[in-house]
């Protein structure tokens, strides 16, 4: 996902649909990555991003969840790229 200027010291956490917190991995100043588990939900879900370990979520975005995992026989977890994280 791309968003704020990340640093290697940031503790990046993504919150999906106001209930699932997932630790992200620093990639560069402009990108980090997160492995999204099977959500058993479809549609556009709100996401929030924290760079302080989940103490505050100052950035928001949208994640589109679908049933593509069943259609393409993918594993239970999938590396997905989230983009357009916006500061709130």
N, C-alpha and C positions, 0 to 999 in steps of 0.2 A: 504494500500500500504506500501511497505517497501522501505527504502532508506537511507538517511543520518541519523545520530543520532539526533532524534527529542528531543526537550525539551518542557515542558508544556507551556513555554512562547512564543514558536514559533507561528507566524501567518501564518499557512500553507494554500497555495492556489495552486490549480491545474489548468492549462490552457490546454484545449483540442482543437486540430486542430487550434491553433493560434488565437482563437476567443472567446472561452467560458471559463470564469474564475469561479471556484467553490471553496468555502471555504471548507477546510478539518478539521477533528476533531482529536486532539491528542489522541493516544491510549497508547503508551509507547515509550521508547527511540527508538525502532526499527519499530514501526508501527503507521500509522494514517489511517483514513478512510474518504471516500468521497462518497456522493450520486450523481450518474451520471444521469442527466435528459435524457429523450428521445432525441436522437440527429438527427433523420431522416437522418442518414448517416450510411453506412455500410463499413466495411473494417478496415484496420490498420490506426489509426489516431495518429499523434504525440501528446505527452503530455509533458508538462513542469511542474516542481514543484518549488515553491518558499517557503522559510521559513521566509520571511520578508514582508508578506502581499501583494506580487505581485510587489514589487519594482524591484526585479531581479529574474530571473528564471535560477538558476544555475544547475538544474538537468533535465535530459530528459528521456523519455521512450516511449513506444508504448501502445496504448489502442486499442483493437480489438472490434469494434462495429458490431453487427449483428441484424438480424430481429427475434431473439429468443423471444423477448417480445411478439410479435404477436402469435408465435407458442405456447407459454405456458400460454397465458392469464395473464401475469404479469401486475402489476400496471404501471402507467406512469413513475414512478421512481424506480430505482433498486439499492440496495447496491451491489457494485461490488468491488472486490479487484484488485488493480493494483500492479504490482510488477516490479522488475528490473529497478528501477530508477537509472540513471547513472549521475554522475557529469560531466558537460561539461567544 
